[in-house]
Amino acid sequence: MTAHNCRFCNAPLKHRFVDLGSTPLANAYLTEEQLKLPEPSYPLRAFVCTECWLVQADAFVPPEDIFSHYAYFSSYSDGWVEHARQFTIMARKRFGLDATSQVIEVASNDGYLLKHFVEAGVPVLGIEPAENVAEVARQIGVPTEARFFGKETAADLVSRGLAADIVIGNNVLAHVPDINDFVGGLSAVLKPDGVVSVEFPHLLRLMENIQFDTVYHEHFYYLSLLAVEKVFAAHGLKVFDVEELPTHGGSLRVLACRATSAAHATGHGLAKVRTEEAAAGFDKVETYEAFQSRVAPIKDGLLAFLEQAKRSGKKVAAYGAAAKGNTLLNFCGVGTDLIEYVVDRNPHKQGHFLPGSKLPIYAPEKMDETQPDYVLILPWNIKNEVVAANSRIGSWGGRFAVAVPELTVLG
């Protein structure tokens, strides 16, 4: 189903933000048997609503098809786990969370964040739609219910005495097709002075650094503070502070409470980000429509690099079977003729193949066997972590490269 009207305010969507052609689902990793079957692909494009400034992708696939059994486990990124740990320390201190509090995390994944609250004796509940991932969380002692979150789930939790002192949603707001039901749920599950903490990649950084590869079907939205404040206000929430984060190429942590609560002072970050977005022209349609023209040079740069490597007899592998890498490879038309394989630490992905490009996925030790001349880091947001953990490739003269925002050979 194509979204011809804004999913938040229902205004007609007439203005294109980006069009990346037709691609398979970014997290639909293939088995060897599936390689023989036709692979479904869907148009990948996003539009901007000129009423509320919410940037959103077409929807072709129901979330149940994407998230009910999921291949992404947060715990395989050391940097992300540490980021989560630091957040729990801050939240306990700032909001006085203790054994009498209730923490709820929506899209809690494998318990990577809530386990730190558990260790500190703070009661938690994870809400995670993928049963396979929820089960991993339960095994490490994080109470987790496998269900989607919205107003109905929120009402059920409140009726069971589980209203939240803080409800956390990291990198989930972009993934929910019915944003009104989801944000309505966040508002409903709160205690009167409770806090909503959501993190999401910031549209401003996406546009500045041409991070078009973060556009994929599982991401319904590309979020600005401008749009998020409008959505929250419609559901009785006011933003009281914003923090700019380095995660995922540049994210925002937005802290909100009920509009009726006077318990939370306004932080300095709110005005700063509002000012930055206004200066970038986030209330002008031309700002969004200009983005498409900045994408093509990245495709040209990557293909020129890979074709030159092939002509020179150089071997190229890739690191990180990440969704953003699948958008990049499929938009650029890259397959096994130009990159031999991809490695990933996540054993749930190893032995599979990337959607579209069909690159086989191996454990990182594969690089030691084949000694590639270049390793293209697909999740560029963790490139420093990848380089530090795999510096041994320099012992055979191998070098890392990234393609976004421009083709760069590292080191």
N, C-alpha and C positions, 0 to 999 in steps of 0.2 A: 504493500500500500504506500502510495506517495503522499507526503504531507504537503498539500497545497495551501493549507492555512496554518498559522502559527500554533504550536502546541500549547502555548501559554495563554495568549490573548485572542486567538482565533482570527486575527487579521490576515488577509491574503498575503502569501509569500511570492513576491515578484522579482526580488533582487538576488542575483547569484553572488555567493562569496567565493566558492571554488568548485571546479568540476574536474574530477580525477579519472573519468572514464568508467569502465565497468570492471569490477574486481570481485573475487570470492570474499567471503567473510574472513577477516584478518586472524581470527583465532580458531578457524576450522582446519586444524592440522589433519593431515591425511595418513591413513595406514597404507601399507603396500597394496592391499586389495583394492583400496579406493583409487589408486593411481590409474587403474584400468577403466574406471567409470567416468562419465561426463561430470564435470565440476560446475555446480551452479555459480553464477556471478551476477552481481547487481550493480546498477549505477551508483557511483560514489560521489556525491555532491552535497554542498551545503548552501543554505540561503540565509539572508538576514531579514528579520522582521523590522520594518521601519516604524512600527508603533511602539514596540517595547525593546528593540535592539537585541533580541535574543537570536544568536546565530545557531542554526539547527540543520541537521542532515535529514534527507529523505528517510523514511522508515519502510523497509521492505520485509523485515524479518521480526517475528515476535520475540520478546526477550526470553521466553521460555526455551526457545531453540538455541539461544546463545549461552544463557547463564545457569541452566539447570544441571549441567555437568560441565565443569570449567577446568581449563588447563593452566590457569594462572594461580600460582601459590606465592604469596607475598614473602614468605620466609626465605626464598632463594635469592633475595637481594639484601646483602648485609647492610648496605647504606640505608635502605628503606626501613629495615628493622630498627636500626639505631635512631633514625628520625622519629619513629613511633615511640621508642623508649623515652626520648627527650620530651616529647609531647606529654606523656603521662606524668612525668615529673613536674612539668610546668602546670598542668591542669590540676593536679592534687594541691599544689601550693596556692595557685591563684584563686581557685574556686572552693578550697577547703574540703576536698573530697576525702572521706574516711569510711570507716566500717558501717556508718549509718547512711551512706549515700547509695544512689543507684546510677550506674553507668550503663548506657546502651550504645552499642556500635552497630550501625547499619552497614551491610556489605562487609562483615567482619572478617571475611576470608578465613585463613587457617589459624586465627587467634594470635597472630604476630604482634598485635597492639594490646589487646585486652589481657594477655598473660602478664603484662607488667603491672596492671592494676590488681590482678589476682594475687601476685606475689606480695603486694603492699597491703593486702587485706581489704580491698575495696570491692564490694559486690558488683558483678558485671553480668550482662547478657549480650550475646552476639546474635544478630539476625543476618543470616547468610543464605541466599537462594540455592546455591549449589550444594547438594547433599554430600557429594564426594569431598568437598572442601570443608564443610561443616563438621564432618566426622573426624577429620584431622585435628580440628580445634578441640573437639571434645576429648580426644585422646591425650591432650596436654593439659586437661583440667579447666578449659574455658567453656562454660555453659553456652550452648549455641542451638538456636532453633532454625531449621531449614525452611525458610519461607520468604516470599517477597514482602517488602515493606511499603505501607501506604496508610491511608486513614483507617482502614479496617483492622490492620495489624496493630496500629497505635491504640485504637479503642480497646482491643482485646488485652493489650499489655496493661493499660491503665485500669481496666476492670479487675485485673489480677493483682493490683497493688504495686505495679512496676513502673509508675511514672518516673521520669528521668530527671536527675540533677544535671546531667549533661548527656546529650545525644550526639554521637560522633558519626560523621560520614565522610570518609576520605576517598576521593576519586570515585564517587558513586553518582553525584548529582548529574554528571554528563551522560550517565548510562540509563536513565529512567525515562521511558517514552512518555508516561503521564506525569509531567513535572508538577502539576497541580495536586494530584493525589499524593505524591511523595512529600512535597513540602507541607501540604496540609497535615500529613502524618507526623512530620517533625514537630510542627507546632502543637499538635494534639497530645503528643506523648510527654511533653514537658511539664514539670512542676511549675507553679506560678512564677518563680524566679529562676527557673532552670535555664541552661545555656545550650544553644546549638553550635557545634563546631564543624564546619565543612571545609574541606580542602579540594581544590580543583586546579588544573593547569589554567594559567591566566591567558585569555585571548590576546592581551597586549603583547606578551612575550612570544606567543605563537606567530603573530604578525610581524613583529620586529625581526625575529630570527628565522622566518620562513619555515616554520615547523609544520608544513603541510602534511607530513607523514603521520602526525597525530590525529589526522582525520580518518576514521574508519567506521564501519556500519554499527559497531557496538557503542560508539560515541554519538549520542543523539544531539549533544549540545557542545558549543565552544563558548566558554562563559566569560563575561566581563562582570565587574562589580556593578556597573550600571544596570545590566539586565537582572542580575541576582537580587539587587535591592528591590526592584519592581516586583519580582516574583515573591520574595519574602513578604513584602508589605501587603500583598494581596491575601496573604494567609496569616496576618496578624503578628508578623515578626519584624523587629527592627534590628539592623546591623549596628553594633556598638564598637566594634574594633576589627581591624584588618591587619594581617601580617603578611609581608612578602617573603616567599620561601624559594630556595634554589631547586627544589625537587621538580622532577618531570619537565626540565627546561625552563622553569619559572612558574611557580604556583602562588595562589592566594589561600590563606587560612582566614575564613570569615567567621567571626563570632557574633551570634545574634541571640536575642531573647524576645519574650513576648512584648508587644508594643505597650502593654499595661505595666510592665515591670520597671521599677526605678532602682533596681539593685546593682546595675552595672554602669560605671562611668564610661563616657565616650573616649576611646583611645585615639592617639595622634595618627595612627595608620589610616584611618578612615578618610580623613580629608586629603591625605597625601595621594592615595590611589585614585580618589575621585578627580583630583586635579590632573594627575598623569593621563587618565583616560580622556578627560575633556581636551587636554592639549593634543592628544593623538587624533582627535576628531571622531570619537566614538558615537557622536550623535549626528553624523553625516553619512549618507549612503555612499558617497564617492570613496570614503575611506575603505569600506569593505569591498567595493567593486574593483578596486585597484589591486587586490591581492593576487588574483589569478596570473597576472603578467609576470609576477616575481617567482613563480614556480618552475616555469619551463627551463630556465638556465641551470637549475639543479639537476634535472634529468639529463641535459646535454653534458654537464660536467662529469656526472657519474659514468655515463656510457662512453665518453671519450677516454676516461681513465681505464675502464675495464677492457675496452677494445685495444688500447695501447699495450696494456699488460699482456693480453693474449698474443698480439703480434710479436711481442718481445719474448714469448715463451715463459712468462711468469705465471706462477700458480696463485690464485686468489681464493681464499676462504672467507666466511663471514662469521661474526660472533654475535650471539643473542637471537634466539628465535622469537623475537618480539613482534607484537602486532604492528607497531610503527614501521618495523623493517619490512613487513609484508606489504604495507601500503606503498612504501618506497620502491621495492623491487617490482611490484606489479604495475605501478604507474610508469616505471621506466622500461618495462618489458624485459627484465633481466631473468635469465634462467640458468640451467646447469651448463650452458655453453660458455658463460662468462664467469660464474662462481661455482666452484666444485661442490661445496657443502657448507653447512652452518653448524656451529657448536653451541651448546647451551647447558648450563649447570642443572637444569630441571629434569630429573629422570622421567617425569611424566610426558615430556616432549621428545626425549631421545627415542630413536627408532621410528619416528614419524617423518613426514615430509611437509615442507611449507606449502600453504595453499597458493595456487597460481604458479609460482616459480618452480615448485616441485623439488626444491633443494632438500637433500637428506639431512636429518638432524642427528648429530653425534654428541658424545661427551667431549669436554674440552681436551682430553688426552689425545684425541684424533689429530690435533695440530702437531703434537710431538712425532707422530708417525709419518705425516706427509710433508711437514716443514714448509708451509706456504710462504711465498715471498711477501704477500700482503694479506692482512686480515681486516676486512671492512666491519667496523663496529656499527651494528644496526641500532641498538639502543644508545644513541649518542649522549643521552642524559646521564649515563653512568660510565662514560668513557674513561674517566680518571681511575675509577674502581677497576675497570677491566684491564687497563694498561698496567696498573700496579700489581694485579694478581697474576698477570700472564707475561711479565717482563722477559721470561725465558725465550720468547720467540726471537729476541735480539741475538741469541747465541748462534742462530743459523742465518742471521741477516734479515729476518722477517721484520716487517714494519706494519703498524696499525694505520688505518685511514678512517675518516668519517665523510659522509656526503652532504650533511646538513649543518649549517646554512650554505656551505660551499665545499667542494671536494678538497680535503686537506689530508696530506700524509703527515702522521705525527712522529715526532722524535727525530 
